[in-house]
Amino acid sequence: MFRTLRFATYASLITLGGFASTASAAELKVVASFSIIADFARNVGGDRVDISTLVPADGDAHVYEPRPADVAALEQASVVLVNGLQFEGFMSRLIETSGAKAPVVEVSKGIEPLKSAEEEHHHHEGEEKVEAGHDHDHDAEEKAETGHDHGHEGHDHHGEFDPHAWQSIHNAQIYVKNIADAFCVADAAGCATYTANSEAYVAKLGELETEMKAVIATIPEGKRTIITSHDAFGYFERDYGLKFIAPEGVSTEAEASAADVAKLVDQVKEDKASAIFVENITNPRLVEQIASETGLTVGGTLYSDALSGPDGPASTYLDMFRSNVETIKSAILGS
């Protein structure tokens, strides 16, 4: 029930400048919607913040069902950090249920969003139908009357834009700056600390990007097509020159159909994909099926929408990005 409500309906969303400085350093309680944002917040806040994470490490925000503990965390929060771009479908109802008064800050604000691959697909599909002379207005009427979209069964939509913006390190730097701004407003006494911490971390992110681009440059151009479970790496593809194809859309909530899988197998053979990977948040069964049908060997695990646990290879954002790039390189080059 929670996940059916869209993030865009937040009644309590407040911009960064819209709340008063009321919390002292010891009292700044922060709720982050999922583990990657929580890691950014820890790097910015340091010892001045107490961070609770709703969707845990290795958890899938697409299908997350809130718990009573989440309600309690929101009730006590000074700041709530969310990705935005309709990523956290469960948040609107959770905030309403908790009666939380804390400001909700979209940390993706200011990034250049990509169109959702699903939206692009349906846009072109619609153009083809118009050109072919088909009129499906009756489908729209039926959807309006029944609440069901029979033309797109099995496909979940986040919205117009791809929400997985953190897969670009440049975007991650914007996230961090937005978090620092939010903390400065909530705890003015700690602003110098938050600013210094964020600047130091943004510099680390810049160093990471330089390092990762050098690693990716070692992968031959003709071997840069890979397969993942769902379409979470669009920003990575845009910024770093790899091509990702996936059987599922930007959400894991809708399973790929047999026709989707068959089409992907054909695409893999045509594009000569070099590697295939499971994701830490998804069931590996579908990827294993595709690997079997294409002759590819599963090259390891990529971390898309969540960090690993503390003992895993991706327990921080810096480790996550490095692990993903090294895993891709190793699977393609065998080293």
Secondary structure by P-SEA (a helix, b strand, c coil): cccccccccccccccccccccccccccbbbbbccaaaaaaaaaaccccbbbbbccccccccccccccaaaaaaaaaccbbbbbccccccccaaaaaaaccccccccccccccccccaaaaaaaaaaaaaaaacccaaaaaaaaaacccccccccccccccccccccccaaaaaaaaaaaaaaaaaacccaaaaaaaaaaaaaaaaaaaaaaaaaaaaacccccccccccccccaaaaaccbbbbbbcccccccccccaaaaaaaaaaaaaaccccccccccccaaaaaaaaaaaccccccccccccccccccccccaaaaaaaaaaaaaaaaccc
